[in-house]
Amino acid sequence: MAGIYLHIPFCKKACHYCDFHFTTSPLRKDEMIASLRKELTLQSDFFDNALVETIYFGGGTPSLLSADEIKWILGDIHEIFPISPNPEITLEANPDDLNPQKVRELKNTLINRFSIGIQSFFDEDLVWMNRAHNTREAEASVKRVQDAGFENITADLIYGYPLLTNEKWHLNIEQLTSFGVPHISAYSMTVEPATALASFIRKGKQQAMNEAQSAEQFLILMESLKEAGFEHYEISNFAKPGWHSRHNSNYWNGIPYLGIGPSAHSFKANVRQWNVANNTKYIESIGAGLIPADKEELSEANRINEYIMTSLRTEAGMDLQRITTSFGNEYRLLIENELQQFCDKNWISQDGARVTLTTDGKLYADHIASDLFVE
C-alpha cells in the first residue's frame, strides 16, 4: 500500500492563522502544474511497485485547479504508478470554489472524496480568520456536492479562538452534523510564529488564545459528535462507521507516501524527505531534472517516538508488544515505567499491551507522548 500527496501552493487570500506554504499570486500556476507532472515522472520508482491506494490534493487551495488540470495530473499518476482498484482520491476545497459549474466539472474527474474547509458558520468569525468564503457559500457548497452524488465528504471546523463562544460552537457542530456528512475534522486554533495572527497578538491587536477555552470546546466536540454517532478515531478526526479517511490513516500507520510539489513531505522505509518550500526554486530544480529535497534517516529513538506520538492519537492506541517486537523489550520497559503516572491521573487506559487515551487524556495527548519519548 502507498499514498500520494500533491501540494498545490496557491490561495486567493492568506488566512491569518495559516503557516502552510502558499502564494496568493497565480502568475506561475501553469509552470507549477507542469513541474508537478514532471516530478511525478522523476519519482516514478519511489514505491518499488507498491499499489497506490490513496491520492490527496492538498495545499494551499487545490480547488483552484481546473477540472482539466486535475485530469492531467491523475492521468499521469495512473500511467506512472500501479493503482489499486478502488483508490480514495481526495480534493481539499474552499466553499467559494464549489460553484455549480465547478462541481459539475469535478463530477467528470476521478475525484471521489471532498475535504471542505468550512471552519465556521458565522460570518464574523470567517472575516476574523480572513477566509475567502462566507456562511452562505459554506452551507451551499456541502449541499451542492451532495446533490451531485458525492457521499464521501469531510468538513473542517476550528475552535478555541476569542470570538467563538460555547453557544456558537454548539451551533457550528449542530449545523455541520445536520448536513449528514460522514466525516468531520476539527482543530484547535494554534498560533504559529510566522503568521499574521501571531503578529497581531504580539502587537496587542488580537487576544491571545485561551487554553482553558480550547479544552472546554474540545470536550464539547467529543461529547456532541459521540451523541451524533461519530467514532473519534484520531484526536482531530471523527467519522461515521466505515468512513475513516484512508489517506490520513495510512500516515498514522506508517504506510509509505510520496509528496509532490513545493514543501511536500515523503516517507518510506524509515527515511523522510521534504521538498524545498519555495516555488521558484522548486520549478527551476524540477526543470533541470533534479528533485529539490532534503532527506533524513530516522534513528531508532526517532522511530519509536514517532510511533508513540502517532499511535496515541488514534483510537487503536499504542501497542507495547509492537514496541517489543520492533525495537526490543528494554524500550518497552522504559515506556511502561512512565505509564503509571498517567494511569493514576486516569489519562490512559491499558488493556494488556494496548494503551489508549481516556477522554481526559485526549486533552493532554502531546504532553503524555513527550513524557513517554525515549532518548
N, C-alpha and C positions, 0 to 999 in steps of 0.2 A: 504494500500500500504506500501511497505517496500523495502529496498535495502541492499545488502551485498557487502562489500568491503573486498578484500583479499590482504594483503600486502606481496609481495614476495621480501625479503630483499637481493637479490643477483644482482651484476652487474659485467660486465667484467672489466670496468675501472671506476675510480672515476671522474665524471665531475667536473671541477674546481669550478663551481658555486652552486653545489647541496648540500643541507643540510638535505635531507631526510635520514631516517635510512636505511643503507645498508652495505653489506660487499662485498669485491672483492674475498673472499675465498669461494669456493664451497664445502668445505670439509664436512659440516654438512647439505648439501642440503636434503638428504634423511630423516634425523631426522626432519628437518624443515617441510617437506611435511607431514610427519606422525603427527607432532604436530598441524599443521593447520587443518588436518582432525579430529583430536581428539577434538580440540577446537570447531569445528562446532557441535559436539555431546554435549559438555559441555554447549554450548549456545543454545540448542535446544528449550528452552522455552522463548527466548528473545522477540520474536514478538507477543506472545499470539495469534498465528494462523493468523496473518495478512499475506496477499498474498505478496510474494516476486516477484517484477516485474523487478528489475534490479540487475545484478551481475557484479562486476567490479574487474578485476585483475590489481592491481597497484603495484608500487614499488618505488625503485628497478627496476628490469627489468623482468617482468613476462614472456616475450618471451623466457627466458632461460629455462622455464619449457618445458618438452617434451609433446607431444600430449597426451600420456597415463596419465601423471600426471594431466593434465588439465581434462581429462575424469574422473579420480578417484575423484577429488575434486568436479566437477559438479555432478557426480553421488551421492556423499554424500549429497550435498545440496538438490538435488531432493528427496532423501529419507527422509531427516530430516525436511524440511520446505515445506509448501504449496507454489507452484509456479504458477504464472499467466500463462494463455495460450500462451502468446507471449512475453516472457521476453527479455529485452535487455541485452546481455551478451558481455561485452567489454574486450578486451585484449590489454593492453599497450604493444607496441613492438618497439624495436630498428630496424632500417632498415637492419643492418648487420645480424640480426637473420632470416629475412624473405627470406631465400633462397628457390629455387624451391621445394626442398623436404619438408622443414618445412611448406610451405604454403599448399602443398598437404595434409600433415598430419593434419594440423589445419582445413582443409575443412571437415574432418571427425569427428570433435568435435562439440559441441553446440555453439561455439563462433560465434557471428553474427555481431560483430562490432569491428573494429580495431582503436586504437589510436596510430599513428605512430610518433615517436619523431624525426622529421627531423631537426628542429631548424635553419638550413641554407643550402643553395645550393652552398656554397663557401667552398672549402676545407681548406683554410687558417683560416676561422672562426671556422670550426669544430675542427681543431688542437688547436686553441686558447682555445676552450672550453674543450678540452681533451675528445671529443666524440669518440666512438668506431667505427663509420662508416665514409664513405666518400660520396662525392656528387654522384658518380655513383651508389652506393648502395641505397642512398636516392631516386633517381629517379626510379630505378628498383623495389624497394620494393612496391611503390604505384601501379605501373603498374601491377606487379605480383599479388598483392592481388585483384586488379580489374579484371584481366584476369581469376582469379579463381572463379569469380562470386560474390565476396563481394561488396556490394554497400554502406553499412553504414560505412564510413571511415572518421575519423578526423585526422588531422595532426597538429603538433605543430611548431610554429616559435618563435624565440626570437629576440627582437630589443633593441636598446638603449645601445649598447656596443661599445667600441672605434673603432673597425675595420669596423663597419657597416656604410658605407656612405649612404646617402639617395638614391643614384643611385642603390647601391647594394640592399637596402631594397625594392625598387620598383621591381627589378628583382626577388627577393625572392617571393614576393607576386604574381607577374605575372606567375612565374614558377609553383607555387602551384595551383593557380586557373586554369591554363591551363590543369591540370590533371582531372578536373571535380569532385574533392572531394566535398561532400555536407556540410562539417563542417570543420572549422579552429579555432584553439585556438592559441592565440598569447600573449606573456608575455614580459613585460619589464625586462631587466636584473637587478636583485637585488643582493646586496652584503650582504650575511648572515654572521654573525660574525665568525662562526666556520668553514668556508670553505677555500679551498686553494686560491680562488680568493681574499678573504679578506686579507689573509696573504701576498699575492703578492703586494696588494695595500699598505698595511702598510709598507712593506719593500722597496717600490718605484720601484718594478719590473713591475708593471702594472699601467696604468692610472686609476684614479677614474672614476666612471660613471658620465655622464653629464645629469642632469635633463632636460635641455632645448632640448638636442638631443632626449631624450626619448619622451618628449611631442610632438615634431615635428613629430617623426616617428609614434607615436600613431595616430595623426591626418591624416597622410598619409594612415595608415592602415584603419581607419574608412572610409575615402573617397573612397579608392580603392575597398574595399570589398562591399561597398554600390553600387558602379557602376557595380560590378560583380554579383549583385543580392542576396547578403547575408544579412540576418537580424542580427543586432547587439543586440542579446537577453540577453547578460550579458557582463560585462566590458571586459572580456578576451575571449569571445566566440562569434563566428559568424556562422550562418547556413543558408543554403537554406531553403525555406519554407517547413515545415514538417520534418526537420532533426535535431531538437534540441536534445541535449543529455538528455535522460530521467533520467539517474542516477544523473548527476550533478544538473539538475533542481530540483530533489527531495531534494537535500541538501539545496538549496536556499529557498525551500518552506516549510522546517521544517518537512519533512517526516522522520519517524524513519529509522535508518540504523545501521547495525551491522558491526563492524570492526573486522576482523580475522587476527591474526599474530602480530609479534612484532611491537610496536609503533602505531598500528591501533586504530582509534577512533571510538566510537559508540555514538548514541544519541537516546533517547526515553523518551517521557513524561517529558521534562524539566530536564532530568538527562543526563549528559555527562560522558563518561568513556574512558580511554585510557590505552592500554597495555604497559607494560614495553618495552623500546627501547633498548633491549639487547638480542641477540639471545640465549646465553647460559642460562640466567635466564628464558627466555620465555620457552625454551624447557624443562628445569628442572621442572618448575612450572606446565606446562601442563602435563608432565609425572606423576606428583603427583596428577593430577586431580584437580588442582587449576587454576583459571583464574588470571593471574598476572596483574590486572587492578586497577587503582585508579579511584575514582568517584567524581563528583561534581554536586550538585543540584543547578541549576541556580536560582539566585534571580530574583525577578520581574524586577528590573532595568536591570540586565544582559539579561533577555529575551527580553525586549523592545529594548535595544541597539543592540542585535544580529539581531532583525528584521529590525531595521533601516539600519544596515550595509549591510545585505544580500539583502534586498528589493531594496535599491537604486542602487545596482549593476545591477539590471535586467531591461529589457525594460518595465515590468509591473509597476515598481516603488513601492513607499511606499503608502499604503492605510491608511489615517488618520482615517477613520471610523473603520477599523480593530483595530487600537490602542484604540479607544474609547470603542469598544465592548469588547476587551480582557483585557484591563488594566485600563480603566477609563478616563473620559473626562479631568481630571486635567493634565494627561500626554500629551494628545493631545494639550492642550492649551500651555503647556511648549514648546513643539516642534514647534507649529505654531508661537510662539513669536520669534523663532530663524530663521524661514524660510525667512522672508522679506529681510534680508541682502543678501541672495543668489538669490532671485528674482531680486533685484536691480542690481546684477552683471551679470544677465542672465545666471546663472549657473543651475538654476532649472526652471521647468515649472510646474504649478499647474492647474489642471482641476478638479474643485470641491474638492473632498477629495483625489484625486490622485496626487502624487508628483513624477516627473521623472527628471532625469538629462538631461540637454541640451548637445550638442556636447562639448561646452566649459566646462561645468560642469563635464563631464566624466574625464577631466584631474585632477580634484580635488576631486574625489569621496571619498577617505578616509578622507580628511580634512573636507568635508561637513558632512559626517556621524559622525565624532568625535565631531564636534561642536553641533550636534543635540542630542548627548547622554544625557540621564538623569542620575542624581547622585543616 
